[in-house]
Amino acid sequence: MRILITNDDGINAPGLAVLHEIADALAGPTGEVWTVAPAFEQSGVAHCISYTRPMMIAKLGPRRYAAEGSPADCVLAGLHDVMQDAKPDLVLSGVNRGNNAGENALYSGTLGGAMEAALHGMKAVALSQYYGPEVASMDDPFEAARKHALPILQDLLSDGIWQDQSYGVFYNINFPPCTADQVKGVRVTTQGFRQGASFGVKPHLSPSGRRFLWVHGGPQDRPAAAGTDVHANMEGYVAVTPMRADLTAHDALDKLKAVLE
């Protein structure tokens, strides 16, 4: 198996090293793991692509490349340049430092990379590690992801739903903010929503007196409805959410047709 990995925390991020370890075990002794990741951190860029400017790409080692672009850019570079002669069988994005559950999924560059791969007909999975006081103080904050990712990925590869429609399925996996041995299991979830956890801005004056705004997120421990990714993670479960790039509100179509047609 040939696997392409990327992330949004950057080529030198510890979570990418964890993902390489997971991908290497998944690919097996005869497989290959290729890395095309952002040269610099790209958190919060969502599904952005560098449509109006070129990006530099550099080979850092065997099967290891850094691109001056977003995670979606890196996937494009991997599919159409680095691995153009032999496409990957799977694209993995992460392991993100922090959760991409709930509303965070809409901003996530980690998910953006997986989504771009899915749009090209690739099997794709995004992986993120929920942080919290206990996790942040651990010697290995990615312990839950490191231990529990492989069997989940193996199950998805053997029995998961993938390119069954025009917009294929990709998967968003969030690991809970606890040690590996405290993980209670796996839950298949919907995307949740945390009340009062939206992004905002804070003003800051530079030494020269110029006014800048820093974007900041809300509290990540706000509750969400049962059956969602946030709720599962806060209860100690790995959350696996199937997603599509189709943004249509299908539940609203019939009512809107009655109003407008």
Residue pairs with C-beta under 8 A, 6 or more apart in sequence:
1 26
1 27
1 28
1 31
1 32
1 89
1 90
2 27
2 31
2 32
2 34
2 83
2 86
2 87
2 88
2 89
2 90
3 23
3 26
3 27
3 31
3 32
3 33
3 34
3 88
3 89
3 90
3 91
3 92
4 34
4 35
4 36
4 75
4 78
4 79
4 83
4 88
4 90
4 91
4 92
4 117
5 16
5 19
5 20
5 23
5 33
5 34
5 35
5 36
5 37
5 91
5 92
5 93
6 35
6 36
6 37
6 38
6 71
6 74
6 75
6 78
6 91
6 92
6 93
6 113
7 13
7 15
7 16
7 19
7 37
7 38
7 71
7 93
7 94
7 95
7 96
7 109
7 110
7 113
8 38
8 41
8 42
8 43
8 44
8 45
8 70
8 71
8 93
8 96
8 108
8 109
8 110
8 112
8 113
9 15
9 16
9 41
9 42
9 43
9 96
9 97
10 16
10 37
10 38
10 39
10 40
10 41
10 42
11 35
11 37
11 38
11 39
11 60
11 66
13 37
13 41
13 97
14 97
14 142
15 94
15 95
15 96
15 97
15 129
15 142
15 145
16 35
16 37
16 94
16 95
18 95
18 142
18 145
18 146
19 92
19 94
19 95
19 127
20 33
20 35
21 146
22 92
22 95
22 127
22 145
22 146
22 149
22 150
22 153
23 33
23 92
24 31
24 33
25 150
26 90
26 150
26 153
26 154
26 157
27 33
32 63
33 63
34 63
34 64
34 65
34 78
34 82
34 83
34 88
35 63
35 64
35 65
36 57
36 65
36 66
36 67
36 74
36 75
36 77
36 78
36 82
37 65
37 66
37 67
37 71
37 74
38 66
38 67
38 68
38 69
38 70
38 71
38 73
38 74
38 109
39 56
39 58
39 66
39 67
39 68
40 68
42 69
42 70
42 71
42 109
43 109
44 107
44 108
44 109
44 215
45 70
45 71
45 109
45 112
46 106
46 107
46 108
46 109
46 111
46 112
47 72
47 111
47 112
47 115
47 116
48 70
48 72
48 73
48 109
48 112
49 69
49 70
49 72
49 73
49 76
49 116
50 69
50 70
50 73
55 67
55 68
55 69
55 73
55 77
56 67
56 68
57 65
57 66
57 67
57 68
57 77
57 81
57 82
58 65
58 66
58 67
59 65
60 66
65 77
65 78
65 82
67 73
67 74
67 77
69 77
70 109
70 112
70 113
71 93
71 109
71 110
71 112
71 113
71 116
72 109
72 112
72 113
72 115
72 116
74 113
75 91
75 93
75 113
75 116
75 117
75 120
76 116
78 88
78 91
79 87
79 88
79 117
79 120
79 122
87 122
88 122
89 123
90 122
90 123
90 124
90 125
90 157
91 113
91 114
91 117
91 122
91 123
91 124
91 125
92 114
92 124
92 125
92 126
92 127
92 153
93 110
93 111
93 113
93 114
93 117
93 124
93 125
93 126
93 127
94 110
94 126
94 127
94 128
94 129
94 145
95 127
95 128
95 129
95 142
95 145
95 149
95 175
96 108
96 110
96 126
96 127
96 128
96 129
97 129
97 131
97 141
98 104
98 128
98 129
98 130
98 131
98 220
99 128
99 129
99 130
99 131
99 174
99 177
99 220
99 230
99 233
100 108
100 110
100 111
100 126
100 128
100 172
100 174
101 128
101 130
101 172
101 174
101 191
101 192
101 228
101 229
101 230
101 233
101 239
101 241
102 191
102 192
102 193
102 194
102 197
102 224
102 228
102 229
102 230
103 193
103 194
103 197
103 198
104 217
105 111
105 172
105 191
105 229
105 241
105 243
107 199
108 126
108 128
110 126
110 127
110 128
111 126
111 172
111 243
113 124
113 126
114 124
114 125
114 126
114 170
114 171
114 172
115 124
115 170
115 243
115 245
117 123
117 124
117 170
118 124
118 167
118 168
118 169
118 170
118 244
118 245
119 167
119 168
119 245
121 163
121 168
123 157
123 160
123 162
123 163
123 170
124 170
124 171
125 153
125 156
125 170
125 171
125 172
125 173
126 170
126 171
126 172
126 173
127 145
127 149
127 173
127 175
128 172
128 173
128 174
128 175
129 135
129 141
129 142
129 144
129 145
129 174
129 175
130 174
130 175
130 176
130 177
130 220
130 233
131 141
131 177
131 220
132 177
132 178
132 220
132 221
134 177
134 178
134 179
135 141
135 144
135 177
135 178
138 179
140 146
143 179
143 180
144 175
144 176
144 178
144 179
144 180
144 183
144 238
145 175
146 180
147 180
147 183
148 175
148 180
148 183
148 186
148 238
149 173
149 175
152 173
152 186
152 238
152 240
156 171
156 240
160 169
160 171
161 169
161 242
162 168
162 169
163 169
165 244
167 244
167 245
167 246
168 244
169 242
169 243
169 244
170 242
170 243
170 244
170 245
171 240
171 241
171 242
171 243
172 191
172 229
172 239
172 240
172 241
172 242
172 243
173 238
173 239
173 240
173 241
174 229
174 232
174 233
174 238
174 239
174 241
175 183
175 233
175 238
176 182
176 183
176 232
176 233
176 234
176 235
176 236
176 237
176 238
176 239
177 233
177 234
178 236
182 236
183 236
183 237
183 238
184 235
184 236
184 237
185 237
185 238
186 237
186 238
186 240
187 232
187 237
187 238
187 239
187 240
188 240
188 241
188 242
189 227
189 228
189 229
189 231
189 232
189 239
189 240
189 241
190 227
190 228
190 229
190 241
191 228
191 229
191 241
191 243
192 224
192 225
192 228
192 229
192 230
192 231
193 224
193 225
193 228
193 230
194 218
194 219
194 220
194 222
194 223
194 224
194 230
195 222
195 223
196 218
196 219
196 222
197 217
197 218
197 219
197 220
197 222
198 218
199 215
199 216
199 217
199 218
200 215
200 216
200 218
201 213
201 214
201 215
201 216
202 213
202 214
202 216
203 211
203 212
203 213
203 214
204 211
204 212
204 213
204 214
205 211
205 212
206 212
221 234
222 230
223 230
223 231
223 234
224 230
224 231
224 234
225 231
228 239
229 239
229 241
230 239
232 238
232 239
233 239
